[in-house]
Amino acid sequence: MGSLFRSEEMTLCQLFLQSEAAYACVSELGELGLVQFRDLNPDVNAFQRKFVNEVRRCDEMERKLRYLEKEIRRDGIPMLEIPGECPEAPQPREMIDLEATFEKLENELREVNQNAEALKRNYLELTELKHILRKTQVFFDEMADPSREEEQVTLLGEEGLMAGGQALKLGFVAGVILRERIPAFERMLWRACRGNVFLRQAEIDSPLEDPSSSDQVYKSVFIIFFQGDQLKTRVKKICEGFRATLYPCPEAPADRREMAMGVMTRIEDLNTVLGQTQDHRHRVLVAAAKNIKNWFVKVRKIKAIYHTLNLFNLDVTQKCLIAECWVPALDLETIQLALRRGTERSGSSVPPILNRMETLEDPPTYNRTNKFTSAFQNLIYAYGVATYREVNPAPYTIITFPFLFAVMFGDLGHGALMAAFGFWMCYKEKPLQAKKIDSEIWTIFFGGRYIILLMGLFSMYTGLIYNDIFSKSLNVFGSSWRNNYNKSTLQGNAMLQLNPDSWDYVQSPYPFGIDPVWQLAEANKIIFMNAYKMKISIIIGVFHMLFGVCMSLWNHLYFKRRTSVYVEFVPQIVFLVLLFFYMVLLMFIKWTSYGSTPPHFGDPKYVTTSAFCAPSILITFINMMLFKVDANDPSREMCAQNMTMYAGQLGLQKFFVVVALLCVPVMLLGKPYFIMQEQKKRARAGHVSIEAGAENGSAGGAPLPAAQHHDEDITEVFIHQAIHTIEYVLGSISHTASYLRLWALSLAHAQLAEVAWNMLLRKGLQSSGFSGGIFLYMVFAGWAAISVSILVLMEGLSAFLHTLRLHWVEFQSKFYAGEGYLFQPFSFEVILDSAGQGEE
């Protein structure tokens, strides 16, 4: 439990490992995940370290595995998850076997892919040639058609078609081009050849597979007729520029039919060979898919071990590796057992040596967490990692965070929706983790599933206190009001109000929460709820801040800063108690001393305790700070002449304000004064010790005491303390007012829920008949969508962020420095998780 309330005690250790046993020992420490190694070679280039060749070999193996994984994913072959526990890191000698296996697989797969690509390219060419032979027959038939003669004359001219009284023979080329390039291709031919070519094209109906990318592409067959070799050269260059593929096409129909039959035969043969090639490739990938997860784990563990070994130093004999590491003091025995296991695995006879070292360096912060507390701890770390061994706010945040959220989000219905979602994620935790859903928003929700569950449960509780469920109230115990209004008054008036100073109230409060009758008081319901929630917000805020200041006392006592107890904690707590806690006490005094009893003008007892005569807490507090006595209000002549809540109130309030103001100079000057006195004492002690050393013949260059090296500049101390004091005094006021956001967001949430009910669901419930049922169905869908998307998600996010601010600024600023750095141990689990997330 010590680690929950305060970070673990850490110790710096020096580790001596024999070179033969180093790999196995580091492997065991990686499985344990409790050691953070320091880099003892910060000035050495990464390429000049001892195990750089092994790291490169691991990188190469990882590259080959990624290539295999890409091919497996492309074929849609499922990769088997690792059954049971992850495999251990293999021995160094097993690296050669793994490298040979991966090399063989990669070469075989690349060879198969190259063969398949060559076959696919050949298949594509034959398929295109098949379509050309089919389509060109149609083109030649069109050219032979007498009805097309006019088009040919227009294209080539009458003289061009008839040379010496004979029909001129035209040349032609045929090929295939991407369908989207056809318009530009036609324009280029027309402009470059000045209209002296005849182009015919037809689309290939079925898509063709690109052998390089395996994408489906759409192409068209074309044939171009021209006259002369000059145009032929120009046409071929244009085709080359547009990456069109040209194929030989015989002029005689018989030759074309013979070629088509040969093409079909070759296509059938190629289909057979391609099928066998794909089957072989599939078998290779299926075999690799069974082990690829295991291989990834092994290679990453080997790489992590050698990367860690590069942080070590070699001794002079080159036979021993020296490391420095931070370890939790409670786990030293566990770490030593792991080192022994590693030594036994390696077969070494020299045991490892683990020595504790003394250091002035600040250790890392390490808080042990589980799946429940880790989410709350991450909320704290988002503000800043705790300074080493300072109080950890996370265990208190487990209660205060969902409670403050619920004060703003108090609604039994909305809280139940949120709690149900959180409970579902917790109940289905393992199946959802196994799915590894690749969505950042889902990852955030799932990581905070226990926070969502608690926020929902606490919101249900505050919803019961507010007696609010989807903006309606539950009448469980029966109202404490009677004979308020008759039926005709209720039906004839849209705005009604409740008057507590009347005999309609039976003088016994509703047993739990708010009386449901307040839902009917449209005129003064908001006034009543505002007064209630505003005071509750201030009360919760003051207690929350007082708790934060008390936590600073725990820090002062633990770090033995006794001076800070007297010059920081005591004036801070006195300032807060005498001003703001006193204001809270006034609220309780007002609630207990003044009731809703109807005034009896003849009886002074009833007059002084009537709610009508209750003084305003805000005005009382302002007058207290200004040393002002409020004059009697003429409208309250029936009240007693003394408007104070208790005897001696004015004198006690003046005393409280004076004492609170005297705390300010104590906070401002107390700590610098004590630091100055301590520095003077150390200076005198150091001067005396130097003189004594000189008299005894000691060396004149003896160093000063260690404490003298840590003297602070008194000017910086004064500036820091002035800032801290101003921040605390002004912050006490602003932070108290900041807790009013609890009331503001609670009011906004309740009003939005009421608007959604009145504008949507109420109209649907008032409809009747068959059409009314359909209308209600549609209205309910809209109301449910708005309730979930706006009132639960958006309002929930808003309340979450405001709660986060109250904890970070108003609560943690009282005691939490957050100037530490996180303990990041060498852990295979963390390395494999981060690698898995990187792949996704």
Secondary structure, DSSP 8 states (H G I E B T S, - for coil): -HHHHB---EEEEEEEEEHHHHHHHHHHHHHHT--EE--S-TTS-GGGSTTHHHHHHHHHHHHHHHHHHHHHHHTT-------SS------TTHHHHHHHHHHHHHHHHHHHHHHHHHHHHHHHHHHHHHHHHHHHHHHHHHHH-GGGHHHHHHHH-HHHHEETTEE---EEEEEEEEGGGHHHHHHHHHHHTTT--EEEEEE-SS-EE-TTT--EE-EEEEEEEE-SHHHHHHHHHHHHHTT-EEE---SSHHHHHHHHHHHHHHHHHHHHHHHHHHHHHHHHHHHHHHHHHHHHHHHHHHHHHHHHHTTSEE-TTSSEEEEEEEEEGGGHHHHHHHHHHHHHHHT-SS--EEEEE---S---B-----TTHHHHHHHHHHH----TT-B--HHHHHHHHHHHHHHHH--HHHHHHHHHHHHHHHHTHHHHHHHT---HHHHHHHHTHHHHHHHHHHHHHHHHHHT-BTTB---SS--SB-S---HHHHHH-S-----SSSTTB-SS--SSSS-GGGGG-TTTHHHHHHHHHHHHHHHHHHHHHHHHHHHHHHHHHHTT-HHHIIIIIHHHHHHHIIIIIHHHHHHHHHHHH-B-----TT-HHHHHHBGGG---HHHHHHHHHTT------GGGTTS-S---SSTTHHHHHHHHHHHHHHHHHHHHHHHHHHHHHHHHHHHHHHHHHHHHHHHTT--TT----GGGGG---HHHHHHHHHHHHHHHHHHHHHHHHHTTHHHHHHHHHHHHHHHHIIIIIHHHHH--HHHHHHHHHHHHHHHHHHIIIIIIIIHHHHHHHHHHHIIIIIIGGGT------B-----HHHHHHHHHHHH-
